[in-house]
Amino acid sequence: MTSQFSMRAACVPAAPHRGVFVCSRGAVDVKGRSRVTVRSSKQDMTSVTSNSNSSPAGSEAETFVYYASFGSNILAERFNCYLKGGRVEGMIRDMPGSRNKTTPKEWHVWHNLPHRLFFAHSSPTWEGGGVGFVDFYENNDEEGDEVDHLSASRTNTKQQTTLGTSYRLYRITLEQFNDVLAQENGMVPGDGNCQALTSDEANSLARKWNEVVSAKNENGAKHGGMVAACVEGSITRENFVPSTGPPGETRAPSNRWYGYAKCIGTMHGECVLTFTCDPTEMEKFRSGQNATNAPSEAYYDVIKKGLVQTGMSEREAVAYLDERVGTSLIAEGSAPVR
């Protein structure tokens, strides 16, 4: 049986105004299901960031990380609102922007990581529609329990391997990531209620991922979808158990939507960070106690445009989003969420 996670190299033509894709591994089909794919791009986004492949020791302003976006921030113009301030079409309020307004010149794409994208809450920024979250399939164990972060629960393996999440990775400073985290939680950059990640913490998370995944691909990536490559034998949807990696940590008050920050891998040895709702809220979504909510047309359109920027066709982007909006988070193959 051909592995769902088999990889094949492919040349990707240059995409005008969207950066030059160096290479691609795998392919995305029109149903929105994809193989584990990594695309790299060096994009001129008027940045003066360092060209170094490793983060220097020091302050958050000097440490580089990758922010892994999966919702509206996949669109570069939307993400820049969190750096420079302002808004894009479809938003009803301005973002204050980051303390360092430098935009990134380097970004990469990870397709089909074993996380589940879904939409929930009612966002005033996006006309009351749902906004994106990801389920990392972490086990919500009692504090103090030892957790095996090499593997996630097999309960959701099918959704992990058929409804993976695509991320656009922007290389920014850790200070900028902390400022984006604050803004996503309705706070201003530097707000003391949002616990900033330190350089030491980011570097420690990167080291932990390097211990989980010993090998990296030719683009310098290490993430949970690659653990399958370390397992002997044929890797299929039935026997693939991805890594959840080191646990995340709640960094914003529990009533905020995006307070749970997590390292989902490394790129060139640097920490790849994102955020979603905290594990307690995630359990409520999984059980159905918290309802999901379809995105507004404007929010949907921004993500679609962002996916096209990363190399998907419009047809592929629509199929990717429609399947994730239309498949219940609670039970595989159930009716569309309302």
DAHUSUL-V95531 format. One record per backbone hydrogen bond with DSSP energy under -1.0 kcal/mol. NH is the residue of the N-H (numbers start at 1). CO is the residue of the C=O. Records with the same first field share a line. If there is no record, write none. Layout:
NH->CO ; CO
//
This chain:
6->3
10->24
15->19
18->15
22->40
24->10
26->8
29->33
32->29
35->27
37->111
39->109
41->107
43->105
45->43
62->59
65->172
66->271
67->170
68->273
69->168
74->71
75->72
79->75
80->76
81->78
82->79
84->80
86->95
91->88
95->86
98->83
107->41
108->169
109->39
110->167
111->37
113->165
115->113
116->135
118->133
120->131
123->129
128->123
129->126
130->294
131->120
133->118
135->116
141->139
145->142
149->147
152->242
157->154
160->156
161->157
162->158
163->159
165->113
167->110
168->69
169->108
170->67
171->106
172->65
174->63
175->60
177->173
178->174
179->175
180->176
181->177
182->178
183->179
184->180
186->183
187->182
191->188
194->191
195->251
202->198
203->199
204->200
205->201
206->202
207->203
208->204
209->205
210->206
211->207
212->208
213->209
217->221
220->217
222->266
226->223
227->224
229->226
230->227
231->228
240->236
243->224
245->149
249->261
251->259
256->253
260->276
261->249
262->274
264->272
266->222
267->270
268->220
270->267
272->265
273->66
274->262
276->260
282->278
283->279
284->280
285->281
286->282
287->283
288->284
289->284
290->284
293->119
300->296
301->297
302->298
303->299
304->300
305->301
306->302
307->303
308->304
309->305
310->306
311->308
312->307
317->313
318->314
319->315
320->316
321->317
322->318
323->319
324->320
325->321
326->322
334->331
//
